[in-house]
Amino acid sequence: MKPIKHVFLAALTLAALTAGAWSEDSASGKPAANSVAPAAATSPAPAAPITAADVQSLKDALAAQQKQIEILTQQLQRIQAGSQPNQQNQPNQPANDDAATIQNANQSSSRTPTLQPAVLQMQETQPMTSPDQQTKLNRDMEGPLTLHFKGINITPGGFAAAEFFRRSRALGSDIITPFNNLTMPGASQSNLPEFFATARQSRPTIYISSRTGNVDFSAYISGDFLSSGLTSTATQSNSYTLRLRQVWGQAKFQGGWSILGGQMWSLVTENKAGIAPSDDTGKTNDSRPSTIDGAYNVGFSFARQDGLRVTKDFGSKVALAFAVENAQATVTTSGNANDYVLVQPGTNNTNNSTSTYGFNPSPDLIAKIAFDPGFGHYEVFGLSDRFQNRIFPCENILFAGTPAVLVASLPACTSASTLTAASTVDAYNSTKAGGGFGVNARWNFYNKHIVFGVHGFGGSGIGRYGASQLPDVSINADGTIHPVKNLQGLATLEWHGKKLDVYSYVGSEYAARTYSFDPIQNVNVGYGAPTFNNSGCYTETAPTTGTLTGSTPIAGSLAHCSAQTRDITEGTLGLWYRFHNGPRGRYQWGLQYSYVNRATWADEVHGAEPHGLDSMVFTSFRYYLP
């Protein structure tokens, strides 16, 4: 037993030496009264029984060491975060105290090699601001990978995805389903399924936060690869281009005020709690459908667009926000004369030259109020938008005989009696207002394992805010804009477990008939008119030579098939299973099944009301950075 006692006594002596070094007074650098350092100069004493005093001495030494660790941690935080106000103007003694503390820590580090890693680990896991200043956004977004540099916290994030999907009817689309393009029964694509594998939904992100005085600053950048360049193909290299999703900056002030600017999720998009920005990986305030499909689900209202938002939080129960956001217009109209201009192709130096851009007269204005009374989350919001076009009333004019005799003209063509042919005279600009109102409600049950939610949004000229991208406007016979009445709705039921999430959604979007009679052409024009011909939507046509495929035939376009959408309905069931979720990231697998029905406005002349149907299966393997 005697050798064992000697070994134990030697261990106690070494621990006492270490504790004594850390229990020095930080201001004077002198050993504390209870320091046992002098014992180190004597030769080992004969073995003696361990007493309660010995144990208490060790406890005191460990407490002193822990106190020193806390002091050093606070000093590192203040130095890195720059949170020591007016340090140059403070008395010299505190500065000397700080220097002495750090010097003592450095002197002791050689005797306690495990201290420095411990302090670094604490620094990594603690936020750069004190707990009472730390916002929920920072807590959600920062993690083990957060880098601290001169008071700025930089957190890389995102996920890598390997995804596969099969559609029962071909659409020629990647992981984002174009719901409003579901093919009619006569289309050749309706007889051909399609399979794709893609990594393009992989999503790199960066979150940045800092604090100056009483203001919290944050910024967020995210992207994916769901855009295409002119040389992008899927035959060999699959070299698709990086796409901007979000780039925004926020300043949050005391008193609940915040300003958010940049490209972000529109204020129309539902929040999970309060009104705050949402990321693209589900870390914070994300109530979007959990689908693998990048188009989410029919009935979900959203946009990602540039804007400026001001928000006021009234505690944790009520929040109010107002946003000015980028405007745009989607138009579908048939049968009209060429007597109006509503959109233009993008210029190839900044915009997509194969897409169209509206003549926006003003931004979209959105206001929202959110309530979190303790049971459920509730939102009410409103949108105001405006559309603009240029009208040429004297282009839709009818003459007969030689010399030309005026037969019919529109009232806006006041110069008709002086004309002998169509003319641009009397052209003018016209604007039309649109907008709508929406509500969201979401409840958690069974300790937040079950989530039930409902969403509704209705109005005129709001089609582009829906996942299906139904038209905002159509064109009247006189060339003026006619906003299309739209309805969007989504029901949510989700179950969340430790490793398994199960989700289900049912959503629908509707676009009303929007047409008028053109007395010059003697036909109905606009959207969804009952006289539009759908008789050819069931008849397959011969292949044609495509402009991009050389001599290789492509599926022919259907003849006599207006097929303008009345409503689209989708039902979805899916799951996510997390194989691993820890400080080094999350690895998960997902499965989704969706069934979509695109119903068209009936052709009442031929009794034809075709539908576009599709069954889709998606699967995804993803690794998320912590």
C-alpha positions as CSV (number, residue, x, y, z in Angstrom):
1,M,0.0,0.0,0.0
2,K,2.9,2.3,0.8
3,P,4.0,2.7,-2.9
4,I,0.5,3.5,-3.9
5,K,0.3,6.2,-1.3
6,H,3.5,7.7,-2.6
7,V,2.2,7.8,-6.1
8,F,-1.1,9.4,-5.0
9,L,0.7,12.0,-2.9
10,A,2.9,12.9,-5.9
11,A,-0.3,13.4,-8.1
12,L,-1.8,15.6,-5.4
13,T,1.4,17.7,-5.3
14,L,1.4,18.2,-9.1
15,A,-2.3,19.2,-9.1
16,A,-1.6,21.7,-6.3
17,L,1.3,23.2,-8.3
18,T,-1.0,23.7,-11.3
19,A,-3.8,25.2,-9.3
20,G,-1.5,27.5,-7.4
21,A,-0.2,28.9,-10.7
22,W,-3.7,29.8,-11.8
23,S,-4.8,31.2,-8.5
24,E,-2.4,34.1,-8.6
25,D,-3.9,37.6,-8.1
26,S,-4.4,39.0,-11.6
27,A,-3.7,42.6,-10.5
28,S,-0.5,42.1,-8.5
29,G,0.8,38.8,-10.0
30,K,1.6,37.6,-6.4
31,P,0.6,34.1,-5.3
32,A,-2.6,33.8,-3.4
33,A,-2.6,33.1,0.3
34,N,-3.6,29.5,-0.1
35,S,-1.0,28.8,-2.8
36,V,0.8,25.5,-2.2
37,A,3.7,26.4,-4.5
38,P,6.3,26.5,-1.6
39,A,5.7,22.8,-1.1
40,A,7.2,22.1,-4.4
41,A,10.7,23.2,-3.1
42,T,10.7,20.5,-0.4
43,S,11.5,16.9,-0.8
44,P,8.6,14.5,-0.8
45,A,7.3,13.9,2.7
46,P,6.6,10.5,4.1
47,A,3.3,9.2,3.1
48,A,0.4,10.5,5.2
49,P,-3.3,9.9,5.3
50,I,-5.5,12.0,3.0
51,T,-7.6,14.3,5.1
52,A,-10.7,16.4,4.5
53,A,-8.4,19.5,4.5
54,D,-6.5,18.1,1.6
55,V,-9.7,17.5,-0.4
56,Q,-11.0,21.0,0.4
57,S,-7.6,22.5,-0.7
58,L,-8.0,20.8,-4.0
59,K,-11.5,22.1,-4.4
60,D,-10.4,25.6,-3.7
61,A,-7.6,25.3,-6.2
62,L,-9.9,24.0,-8.9
63,A,-12.4,26.8,-8.2
64,A,-9.7,29.3,-8.6
65,Q,-8.6,27.7,-11.9
66,Q,-12.2,27.8,-13.2
67,K,-12.5,31.5,-12.3
68,Q,-9.3,32.2,-14.2
69,I,-10.7,30.4,-17.2
70,E,-13.8,32.5,-17.1
71,I,-11.8,35.7,-16.8
72,L,-9.6,34.7,-19.8
73,T,-12.7,33.8,-21.9
74,Q,-14.3,37.1,-21.2
75,Q,-11.1,38.9,-22.2
76,L,-10.9,37.0,-25.5
77,Q,-14.5,37.8,-26.3
78,R,-14.1,41.5,-25.7
79,I,-10.8,41.7,-27.6
80,Q,-12.2,39.8,-30.7
81,A,-15.7,41.3,-30.7
82,G,-14.4,44.8,-30.1
83,S,-17.0,45.3,-27.4
84,Q,-14.8,47.3,-25.0
85,P,-16.2,50.9,-25.5
86,N,-13.8,53.8,-25.3
87,Q,-10.9,51.6,-24.1
88,Q,-8.4,54.3,-24.8
89,N,-10.2,56.7,-22.5
90,Q,-10.4,54.4,-19.5
91,P,-8.0,54.6,-16.5
92,N,-4.7,52.9,-17.0
93,Q,-5.2,50.5,-14.0
94,P,-8.0,48.4,-15.7
95,A,-6.0,48.1,-18.8
96,N,-3.0,47.0,-16.8
97,D,-5.2,44.6,-14.9
98,D,-6.3,43.0,-18.3
99,A,-2.7,42.9,-19.4
100,A,-1.7,41.2,-16.2
101,T,-4.4,38.7,-16.5
102,I,-3.4,37.7,-20.0
103,Q,0.3,37.7,-19.0
104,N,-0.5,35.4,-16.1
105,A,-2.5,33.1,-18.4
106,N,0.4,33.0,-20.8
107,Q,2.9,32.3,-18.1
108,S,0.7,29.5,-16.8
109,S,0.0,27.9,-20.2
110,S,3.4,26.1,-20.2
111,R,2.4,24.4,-16.9
112,T,-1.2,23.7,-18.0
113,P,-1.1,22.6,-21.6
114,T,-4.8,21.6,-21.7
115,L,-6.1,25.0,-20.8
116,Q,-5.7,26.7,-24.2
117,P,-7.7,24.1,-26.2
118,A,-10.4,24.4,-23.6
119,V,-10.7,28.1,-23.9
120,L,-10.7,27.9,-27.7
121,Q,-13.5,25.4,-27.6
122,M,-15.5,27.7,-25.3
123,Q,-14.9,30.6,-27.7
124,E,-16.2,28.6,-30.7
125,T,-19.4,27.5,-29.1
126,Q,-20.3,30.9,-27.5
127,P,-21.8,33.8,-29.4
128,M,-19.9,36.9,-29.9
129,T,-22.5,39.0,-28.1
130,S,-23.9,38.5,-24.6
131,P,-27.0,36.3,-24.2
132,D,-29.3,39.3,-23.7
133,Q,-28.2,40.8,-27.0
134,Q,-28.2,37.6,-29.1
135,T,-31.1,37.4,-31.6
136,K,-32.9,34.2,-32.5
137,L,-31.7,34.6,-36.0
138,N,-28.1,34.4,-34.9
139,R,-28.8,31.4,-32.6
140,D,-30.4,29.5,-35.4
141,M,-27.9,30.3,-38.1
142,E,-24.5,30.1,-36.3
143,G,-22.8,26.7,-35.5
144,P,-19.6,24.8,-35.1
145,L,-18.3,26.2,-38.4
146,T,-18.7,29.8,-37.4
147,L,-15.5,31.9,-38.0
148,H,-14.9,34.9,-35.7
149,F,-12.8,37.7,-37.2
150,K,-12.6,41.2,-35.7
151,G,-16.1,41.2,-34.4
152,I,-17.7,39.6,-37.5
153,N,-19.1,36.1,-37.4
154,I,-19.0,34.2,-40.7
155,T,-20.9,30.9,-41.0
156,P,-20.7,28.8,-44.1
157,G,-23.6,26.4,-44.7
158,G,-25.8,24.7,-47.2
159,F,-26.2,21.2,-48.5
160,A,-25.0,18.8,-51.2
161,A,-27.8,16.9,-52.9
162,A,-28.0,13.8,-55.1
163,E,-31.6,13.6,-56.4
164,F,-33.6,11.3,-58.7
165,F,-37.1,11.7,-60.0
166,R,-39.5,10.1,-62.5
167,R,-42.6,11.7,-64.1
168,S,-45.3,9.6,-65.7
169,R,-45.6,12.2,-68.5
170,A,-42.5,14.0,-69.9
171,L,-42.1,17.7,-69.3
172,G,-38.4,18.2,-70.2
173,S,-37.8,19.8,-66.8
174,D,-35.4,19.3,-64.0
175,I,-36.3,19.1,-60.3
176,I,-38.6,22.2,-60.6
177,T,-41.9,21.1,-61.9
178,P,-43.7,23.6,-64.3
179,F,-47.2,22.8,-63.1
180,N,-48.9,25.1,-65.7
181,N,-47.2,23.2,-68.5
182,L,-48.6,19.8,-67.8
183,T,-49.3,18.3,-71.3
184,M,-52.7,17.6,-72.8
185,P,-53.9,14.0,-73.6
186,G,-53.0,14.3,-77.3
187,A,-49.4,15.5,-76.8
188,S,-46.7,12.9,-77.6
189,Q,-45.1,13.7,-74.3
190,S,-48.2,12.4,-72.5
191,N,-47.3,8.9,-73.7
192,L,-43.7,9.1,-72.6
193,P,-42.4,9.0,-69.0
194,E,-39.1,10.8,-68.1
195,F,-36.3,10.1,-65.6
196,F,-33.7,12.6,-64.4
197,A,-30.8,12.5,-61.9
198,T,-29.6,15.8,-60.7
199,A,-27.3,17.6,-58.2
200,R,-28.4,21.0,-59.3
201,Q,-30.5,21.7,-56.1
202,S,-27.2,21.6,-54.1
203,R,-27.2,24.9,-52.1
204,P,-24.1,26.8,-50.8
205,T,-24.9,29.5,-48.2
206,I,-23.0,32.1,-46.1
207,Y,-24.4,33.9,-43.0
208,I,-22.6,36.9,-41.6
209,S,-23.4,38.7,-38.3
210,S,-21.9,41.4,-36.1
211,R,-22.9,44.0,-33.6
212,T,-22.0,47.7,-33.3
213,G,-23.4,49.5,-30.3
214,N,-27.0,48.6,-29.9
215,V,-27.5,47.5,-33.5
216,D,-27.3,43.9,-34.7
217,F,-26.2,43.5,-38.4
218,S,-26.6,40.4,-40.5
219,A,-26.4,39.3,-44.1
220,Y,-27.2,36.1,-46.0
221,I,-26.1,34.8,-49.4
222,S,-27.4,31.6,-51.0
223,G,-27.5,30.0,-54.4
224,D,-28.1,26.8,-56.4
225,F,-27.4,25.5,-59.9
226,L,-31.0,25.4,-61.3
227,S,-30.3,27.8,-64.2
228,S,-28.9,27.1,-67.6
229,G,-26.3,28.7,-69.8
230,L,-26.4,28.6,-73.6
231,T,-23.9,25.8,-73.6
232,S,-25.5,23.8,-70.7
233,T,-26.4,20.2,-71.7
234,A,-27.0,16.9,-69.9
235,T,-25.0,14.8,-72.4
236,Q,-21.6,14.8,-70.8
237,S,-20.4,17.5,-68.4
238,N,-23.8,18.7,-67.0
239,S,-22.2,22.2,-66.6
240,Y,-25.2,24.2,-65.3
241,T,-24.8,27.7,-63.9
242,L,-25.0,29.1,-60.4
243,R,-28.3,30.8,-59.7
244,L,-28.9,33.6,-57.2
245,R,-31.5,32.7,-54.5
246,Q,-31.1,35.2,-51.7
247,V,-28.7,38.1,-51.0
248,W,-29.9,40.4,-48.2
249,G,-28.7,42.5,-45.3
250,Q,-30.5,43.4,-42.1
251,A,-30.1,45.9,-39.4
252,K,-31.9,45.2,-36.2
253,F,-32.3,48.0,-33.6
254,Q,-33.4,48.2,-30.0
255,G,-37.1,48.7,-29.6
256,G,-38.1,45.9,-32.1
257,W,-37.3,47.8,-35.3
258,S,-35.5,46.2,-38.2
259,I,-34.7,47.1,-41.8
260,L,-34.1,44.3,-44.4
261,G,-33.0,44.9,-48.0
262,G,-31.9,42.8,-50.9
263,Q,-33.3,39.7,-52.7
264,M,-35.2,37.7,-50.2
265,W,-38.4,35.6,-49.7
266,S,-41.3,37.9,-50.3
267,L,-43.3,39.2,-47.4
268,V,-46.2,37.2,-49.0
269,T,-44.4,34.0,-48.0
270,E,-45.6,32.5,-44.7
271,N,-43.4,32.7,-41.6
272,K,-43.2,30.1,-38.8
273,A,-43.1,32.7,-36.0
274,G,-43.3,36.5,-36.0
275,I,-42.0,38.2,-39.1
276,A,-38.3,37.6,-39.8
277,P,-36.1,36.6,-42.7
278,S,-35.9,32.9,-43.6
279,D,-32.9,31.0,-44.8
280,D,-32.8,28.4,-47.6
281,T,-31.8,25.3,-45.5
282,G,-34.6,25.2,-43.0
283,K,-32.6,26.5,-40.0
284,T,-34.7,29.5,-39.1
285,N,-38.4,30.6,-39.5
286,D,-38.9,28.2,-42.4
287,S,-42.6,27.2,-43.0
288,R,-42.2,26.3,-46.7
289,P,-43.3,22.8,-47.8
290,S,-40.6,20.2,-47.2
291,T,-40.9,18.8,-50.7
292,I,-37.9,17.6,-52.8
293,D,-39.6,19.2,-55.8
294,G,-38.0,22.7,-56.1
295,A,-41.4,24.1,-57.1
296,Y,-42.7,23.1,-53.7
297,N,-46.5,22.4,-53.9
298,V,-49.4,23.9,-55.9
299,G,-51.2,26.4,-53.7
300,F,-48.0,27.7,-52.0
301,S,-47.7,31.5,-52.4
302,F,-44.2,32.8,-52.6
303,A,-41.6,34.8,-54.5
304,R,-37.9,35.5,-54.1
305,Q,-37.3,39.0,-55.3
306,D,-35.5,42.3,-54.5
307,G,-37.2,44.5,-51.9
308,L,-36.9,46.7,-48.9
309,R,-38.8,45.8,-45.7
310,V,-39.4,47.5,-42.4
311,T,-40.5,45.4,-39.4
312,K,-41.7,46.3,-35.9
313,D,-41.9,43.6,-33.2
314,F,-44.2,44.3,-30.3
315,G,-42.6,41.8,-27.9
316,S,-43.0,38.2,-28.9
317,K,-46.8,38.3,-29.5
318,V,-47.3,40.7,-32.4
319,A,-45.2,41.8,-35.4
320,L,-46.0,44.3,-38.2
321,A,-44.1,44.7,-41.5
322,F,-44.3,46.8,-44.7
323,A,-42.3,45.9,-47.8
324,V,-41.6,47.5,-51.2
325,E,-40.8,44.7,-53.7
326,N,-39.9,44.3,-57.3
327,A,-42.9,44.1,-59.6
328,Q,-43.4,41.9,-62.7
329,A,-46.3,40.7,-64.9
330,T,-47.3,37.4,-66.3
331,V,-49.8,37.6,-69.2
332,T,-51.9,35.0,-71.1
333,T,-54.2,36.2,-73.8
334,S,-55.6,34.8,-77.1
335,G,-57.2,36.2,-80.2
336,N,-56.2,39.8,-79.7
337,A,-55.1,42.1,-82.5
338,N,-51.6,43.5,-82.3
339,D,-52.7,46.7,-80.7
340,Y,-50.9,46.7,-77.3
341,V,-47.4,46.3,-75.8
342,L,-47.2,44.9,-72.3
343,V,-43.8,43.1,-72.1
344,Q,-40.4,43.2,-73.8
345,P,-37.5,40.8,-74.2
346,G,-34.6,41.1,-71.8
347,T,-31.4,42.7,-73.0
348,N,-28.7,40.2,-73.3
349,N,-26.1,42.2,-71.3
350,T,-28.1,41.9,-68.0
351,N,-31.3,40.0,-68.5
352,N,-32.4,36.8,-70.2
353,S,-33.0,37.6,-73.8
354,T,-35.3,34.5,-74.2
355,S,-37.6,35.8,-71.4
356,T,-40.0,38.8,-71.2
357,Y,-40.1,41.6,-68.7
358,G,-43.0,43.9,-68.0
359,F,-43.1,47.7,-68.1
360,N,-43.5,48.0,-64.3
361,P,-45.0,51.4,-63.4
362,S,-44.3,51.0,-59.6
363,P,-43.2,48.4,-57.1
364,D,-45.5,45.9,-55.4
365,L,-46.5,47.0,-51.9
366,I,-47.1,44.4,-49.2
367,A,-48.2,44.8,-45.6
368,K,-48.4,42.0,-43.0
369,I,-49.4,41.6,-39.4
370,A,-48.5,38.4,-37.5
371,F,-49.8,37.1,-34.1
372,D,-48.3,34.5,-31.8
373,P,-50.6,34.4,-28.8
374,G,-49.2,31.2,-27.4
375,F,-51.2,28.7,-29.3
376,G,-50.7,28.9,-33.0
377,H,-49.2,31.4,-35.5
378,Y,-51.5,33.6,-37.5
379,E,-50.9,36.1,-40.3
380,V,-53.0,38.5,-42.3
381,F,-51.4,40.3,-45.3
382,G,-52.3,42.4,-48.3
383,L,-50.7,43.1,-51.7
384,S,-51.1,46.0,-54.0
385,D,-49.7,45.9,-57.5
386,R,-50.0,47.8,-60.8
387,F,-49.7,47.0,-64.4
388,Q,-48.9,49.2,-67.4
389,N,-49.1,48.8,-71.2
390,R,-49.2,51.0,-74.3
391,I,-52.3,50.8,-76.5
392,F,-52.6,51.4,-80.3
393,P,-56.3,51.7,-80.8
394,C,-56.0,52.6,-84.5
395,E,-54.2,49.3,-85.2
396,N,-57.4,47.3,-84.6
397,I,-59.4,48.9,-87.4
398,L,-61.4,47.6,-90.3
399,F,-61.6,49.0,-93.9
400,A,-63.3,47.7,-97.0
401,G,-63.2,48.4,-100.7
402,T,-60.9,50.5,-102.9
403,P,-60.4,53.2,-102.1
404,A,-60.5,52.1,-98.5
405,V,-63.7,52.9,-96.6
406,L,-63.9,52.7,-92.8
407,V,-66.1,49.9,-91.6
408,A,-65.4,49.7,-87.9
409,S,-63.0,51.1,-85.3
410,L,-62.6,51.2,-81.5
411,P,-63.9,54.3,-79.7
412,A,-60.3,55.2,-78.6
413,C,-59.3,55.7,-82.2
414,T,-60.5,59.2,-82.5
415,S,-58.6,59.8,-85.8
416,A,-60.4,56.8,-87.5
417,S,-62.3,59.0,-90.0
418,T,-59.1,60.5,-91.4
419,L,-57.3,57.1,-91.9
420,T,-57.2,54.8,-94.8
421,A,-55.1,52.1,-93.1
422,A,-54.1,51.0,-89.6
423,S,-52.0,53.5,-87.9
424,T,-50.1,54.2,-84.6
425,V,-51.8,57.6,-84.1
426,D,-53.8,58.1,-80.9
427,A,-51.5,55.6,-79.1
428,Y,-51.6,56.1,-75.3
429,N,-50.4,54.5,-72.0
430,S,-52.8,52.7,-69.7
431,T,-52.4,51.4,-66.1
432,K,-54.5,49.0,-64.1
433,A,-54.4,48.2,-60.4
434,G,-54.5,44.7,-58.9
435,G,-53.9,43.1,-55.5
436,G,-55.4,40.8,-52.9
437,F,-55.5,39.6,-49.3
438,G,-54.2,36.5,-47.7
439,V,-54.3,34.6,-44.4
440,N,-52.0,32.0,-42.8
441,A,-52.6,29.9,-39.7
442,R,-50.4,27.2,-38.2
443,W,-50.8,25.1,-35.1
444,N,-48.5,22.7,-33.2
445,F,-49.8,19.6,-31.3
446,Y,-48.5,16.8,-29.3
447,N,-45.3,18.6,-28.1
448,K,-44.7,20.1,-31.5
449,H,-44.6,16.6,-33.2
450,I,-47.7,17.4,-35.3
451,V,-48.1,20.6,-37.4
452,F,-51.3,21.6,-39.1
453,G,-51.6,24.7,-41.3
454,V,-53.8,26.4,-43.7
455,H,-53.0,29.1,-46.3
456,G,-55.3,31.2,-48.5
457,F,-54.6,34.1,-50.9
458,G,-57.0,35.7,-53.3
459,G,-57.3,38.7,-55.5
460,S,-56.8,40.0,-59.0
461,G,-53.4,40.1,-60.7
462,I,-51.6,37.9,-58.2
463,G,-51.1,34.7,-60.3
464,R,-47.3,35.0,-60.4
465,Y,-47.1,34.6,-56.6
466,G,-48.4,31.0,-56.8
467,A,-46.3,28.0,-57.4
468,S,-48.1,27.2,-60.6
469,Q,-47.4,30.6,-62.2
470,L,-50.9,31.3,-63.5
471,P,-51.4,34.6,-65.4
472,D,-51.6,37.9,-63.6
473,V,-53.4,39.7,-66.5
474,S,-55.1,39.2,-69.8
475,I,-55.9,41.8,-72.5
476,N,-59.4,43.2,-73.4
477,A,-60.5,43.8,-77.0
478,D,-59.7,47.5,-76.8
479,G,-56.1,46.7,-75.7
480,T,-56.5,47.6,-72.0
481,I,-55.3,45.3,-69.2
482,H,-57.7,43.0,-67.5
483,P,-56.3,41.5,-64.2
484,V,-57.2,37.9,-63.8
485,K,-58.9,36.8,-60.6
486,N,-56.8,34.3,-58.8
487,L,-57.2,32.0,-55.8
488,Q,-54.4,30.1,-54.1
489,G,-54.8,27.7,-51.2
490,L,-52.7,25.1,-49.3
491,A,-53.4,22.7,-46.4
492,T,-50.5,21.2,-44.4
493,L,-50.2,18.2,-42.1
494,E,-46.7,17.2,-40.9
495,W,-45.3,14.9,-38.3
496,H,-41.8,15.6,-36.9
497,G,-39.8,13.0,-34.9
498,K,-36.2,12.6,-33.8
499,K,-35.1,11.0,-37.0
500,L,-38.2,10.8,-39.2
501,D,-40.3,13.6,-40.6
502,V,-43.5,12.8,-42.6
503,Y,-45.3,15.5,-44.6
504,S,-48.5,15.8,-46.6
505,Y,-49.9,18.8,-48.6
506,V,-53.0,19.4,-50.7
507,G,-53.1,22.6,-52.7
508,S,-55.0,24.3,-55.5
509,E,-54.8,27.4,-57.6
510,Y,-57.5,29.0,-59.8
511,A,-57.6,31.5,-62.6
512,A,-61.0,32.9,-63.7
513,R,-62.3,33.4,-67.2
514,T,-61.2,36.9,-68.3
515,Y,-62.4,37.7,-71.9
516,S,-64.3,40.3,-73.9
517,F,-65.8,40.5,-77.4
518,D,-63.9,42.2,-80.2
519,P,-66.4,43.8,-82.6
520,I,-63.7,44.5,-85.2
521,Q,-62.6,40.8,-85.5
522,N,-66.0,39.5,-84.4
523,V,-64.4,37.1,-81.9
524,N,-63.9,36.6,-78.2
525,V,-60.4,37.5,-77.0
526,G,-58.6,37.2,-73.6
527,Y,-58.3,34.3,-71.3
528,G,-60.5,31.2,-70.9
529,A,-63.3,32.3,-73.3
530,P,-66.0,29.6,-73.8
531,T,-65.6,29.8,-77.6
532,F,-61.8,29.0,-77.5
533,N,-61.3,25.7,-79.4
534,N,-60.1,22.7,-77.5
535,S,-61.2,20.0,-80.0
536,G,-57.7,19.1,-81.0
537,C,-56.3,18.6,-77.4
538,Y,-57.0,14.8,-77.7
539,T,-55.4,14.3,-81.1
540,E,-51.7,13.5,-81.5
541,T,-49.9,15.4,-84.2
542,A,-46.9,14.4,-86.4
543,P,-43.4,15.3,-85.3
544,T,-41.7,18.4,-86.6
545,T,-38.1,19.5,-87.1
546,G,-36.9,21.5,-84.1
547,T,-34.9,24.7,-84.5
548,L,-32.4,23.5,-81.9
549,T,-32.0,19.9,-82.9
550,G,-31.0,20.1,-86.5
551,S,-32.7,17.4,-88.5
552,T,-33.9,15.4,-85.5
553,P,-37.7,15.6,-85.2
554,I,-39.4,16.7,-82.0
555,A,-43.0,16.3,-80.8
556,G,-45.4,18.4,-82.8
557,S,-47.6,21.1,-81.3
558,L,-51.3,20.3,-80.9
559,A,-53.7,22.0,-83.3
560,H,-56.9,23.6,-82.1
561,C,-56.0,23.2,-78.5
562,S,-56.3,26.4,-76.5
563,A,-56.1,24.6,-73.1
564,Q,-56.0,27.6,-70.8
565,T,-55.9,26.6,-67.2
566,R,-58.9,26.9,-65.0
567,D,-57.3,25.3,-61.9
568,I,-54.4,23.1,-60.8
569,T,-54.6,20.7,-57.9
570,E,-51.8,18.7,-56.3
571,G,-51.6,16.2,-53.5
572,T,-48.3,15.3,-52.0
573,L,-47.0,12.7,-49.5
574,G,-43.4,12.4,-48.4
575,L,-40.8,11.8,-45.7
576,W,-37.3,12.7,-44.6
577,Y,-35.2,10.2,-42.6
578,R,-32.0,11.5,-40.9
579,F,-29.4,8.8,-40.7
580,H,-27.0,11.1,-38.8
581,N,-27.4,14.5,-37.2
582,G,-24.5,15.8,-35.1
583,P,-21.9,18.6,-34.7
584,R,-20.3,17.5,-38.0
585,G,-23.4,17.8,-40.1
586,R,-26.6,16.0,-41.1
587,Y,-27.1,13.2,-43.6
588,Q,-30.6,12.4,-44.6
589,W,-32.7,10.6,-47.3
590,G,-36.1,11.7,-48.6
591,L,-38.9,10.3,-50.7
592,Q,-41.9,12.2,-52.2
593,Y,-44.9,11.2,-54.3
594,S,-47.1,13.8,-56.0
595,Y,-50.2,13.6,-58.2
596,V,-51.1,16.7,-60.2
597,N,-54.3,17.5,-62.1
598,R,-54.4,20.5,-64.5
599,A,-58.0,21.3,-65.5
600,T,-58.7,23.7,-68.4
601,W,-61.5,26.0,-69.2
602,A,-64.1,24.1,-71.2
603,D,-64.7,24.7,-75.0
604,E,-68.5,25.0,-74.9
605,V,-68.7,24.9,-78.7
606,H,-67.2,21.4,-79.0
607,G,-67.8,20.2,-75.4
608,A,-64.1,19.7,-74.8
609,E,-62.6,20.1,-71.4
610,P,-59.2,18.3,-71.4
611,H,-57.0,17.7,-68.4
612,G,-53.3,17.4,-67.9
613,L,-52.3,14.7,-65.4
614,D,-48.9,13.6,-63.9
615,S,-47.7,11.2,-61.3
616,M,-44.2,12.0,-59.9
617,V,-41.8,10.2,-57.6
618,F,-38.8,12.0,-56.2
619,T,-35.9,10.8,-54.0
620,S,-33.1,12.7,-52.5
621,F,-29.8,12.1,-50.6
622,R,-28.5,15.2,-48.8
623,Y,-25.6,16.2,-46.6
624,Y,-26.1,19.4,-44.6
625,L,-23.2,21.4,-43.1
626,P,-23.7,21.9,-39.4
